[in-house]
């Protein structure tokens, strides 16, 4: 019999109760928002009580049922408390002799691997002298042998609020493996750094599912990683033995800067909260021959290519309605990845109003302008991409071939967005059942 039995898909709420589904409505991608600057998204969401992560909550209120469990931990360098202490050390201290194995997502346990399909190896943790199993290597699914040393898998990963970020699908594979091998999953929740109030973008079409989009969720999903685990478990029927250790004092309108929590890059090319803010849109450049800023100090905040002529491109930008940002012309030279060693003309995105800025819509409009003014040089990236060897990377990233095709032929982006509004409303209803925070 497994330790720490609890009904499937529940959230543990120590010290205070939070009712699922007690939130106000999500803001849709058509709402422009108002007022507050990027640095302080909503002054009403500031709190005198510190935001506690699931890790901190877990350590302050250890579930007594886990005392007899052998534990595993899925984590990376961003798995820290506010004192920058790593989760593996905190959990080893609170559960002496119980932590038996570590697991690592894409980019590796040390988040050192830079790009897609750059695998990390298994190893031994030098601090605890326990195995580290890579879930981005020959397998992305935990094997029976990996799970054999443990009874419960703790998950402490910083998601970034964007559908294509692979950590959430590593979580889903772990949940499926836990179901298959009678293990428990305990998610230590963390804030959505780009707020939990906004939904944006189309949901993944059935023929575009992949490791960057396993489930029909929008590009900007508005959920924490703990809420996503509940959604996967209930809506998409994984049905594993799942428990979520919630945040405390976090509100949906908070951006990362409102939480008072430190930022450690969850992956090499999201070095700051601002890079996470632009990521839901700027990630689409990965499916093109436009540099998304990899190989520079400002990945995803900047974009460009040697062939992009700023003067010609600027004439199209002037006609676009892009609230919440200023686009500043720049020239940059990547040291690696696309156009390495070549000067690229492009732009830096300066977010001036996070509540008005819609990253996905914005970047789709920028993409369409590149195609319109530089169609002779612009190209879609060829496969492979995230272990897909036939389908176009851009279709997997956008999640819908029809959206890509309409961008190509010049259909109005706002009209395209209006057509995915019903899907967003359905997703909002589905996710309302699992929301943990007001």
Order of alpha helices (4+ residues) and beta strands (2+ residues): beta-alpha-beta-alpha-beta-beta-beta-alpha-beta-alpha-beta-beta-beta-alpha-beta-alpha-alpha-beta-alpha-beta-beta-alpha-alpha-alpha-alpha-alpha
